[in-house]
Amino acid sequence: MGKILQALYEGEIYPERQYRPKIKEYEKLWKEYYKNHEDFIKKIGSPLDKQFIQIMDQQLDMFPLELSETFLDGFRLGARMMIETFEDKD
């Protein structure tokens, strides 16, 4: 078994935890989002701030599921591309 597959099997690789876009635009948008989030929390005050944070936490809990499905779909697409490449029926 290859090194990557072995590491994945043994739990040494965590794709869902290690993924982070490396483009500058993402960094900029993330900083802007965080600032807007903090400003909004300050504006609404208690008890709405706690409810808003709870709602945002629920949304963030869904993100790993979406990322997982995206990873799996991408992996399957890549595998299908490899199969098609090796079949080479033309």
N, C-alpha and C positions, 0 to 999 in steps of 0.2 A: 504494500500500500504506500502511496506517495506521502511525503512529509506533511503536506497541507491537509490531506484527507485524514491522516493519523491525528494531527493536532485538532482538527475539527471534531473527530470522534471522541477524543479524550477530553474535550471541553476546554481546550487551550485557546481556541479562537471563538470570539463572540462578535460575529458580523453586525448584529443589531446594536451592540454597545460601542463598537469601534467606528461606525460610519459617521462621518461628518463632512459635508461638502467643503471643498478646499478652494472655492472660488471667492474672490474679493467681494462680489456682489452679495453673496450669502452673509458674509461677516457684517457688511454694512446694514443689510436688512435686519439681521439678528439684533444688532446694537440699537437700531431704531425701534424695533419691536419692544425690546426690554425697557427702553426709556419711556415709551408710550404706556406700557403696562404699569410701570412704577408711578408715572404721573397720574394715570387714571385711578389707581388704588388710593392715592392721596386725596384726589378730588371727591370720591364717593364716600369715604369715611365709613365708620362702623354703623350698623352691622352688615351693610351691603358689601363691604370689602371682603369679608369672610365668605359670603355667598359667591361672590365673583371668583375668588380664588378657588373655591370648591368646583365651580363650573369649569374653570380653566384646567384644573387638575384632571377632571373627568375627560376633557378633550385630549390632554397630554397622555392619558392612559391609553387612548385609542391609537396614538401615533405608532408605537412599536408594532401593533397588529398590522397597520397599513404598510409599514416598512418591511415587515416580514413577508407579506403577500407580494409586494413589489420585488423583493429579492428573489422569492421563489419563481415568480413569473419570468423575471429576467434570466434566471438560471435555466429554466425550462426552455426558453427561447434560444439561449446559447447552445444548449444540448441538441435541440432540433436542428440548429444551423450546422453543428458538427456532424450530425447524422447525415444530413443532406449533402454536406461536403464529401464525406467518405463514400456515400452511395454513388455519386457521380454517374448518373444514368445516361448522360449525354454522350 
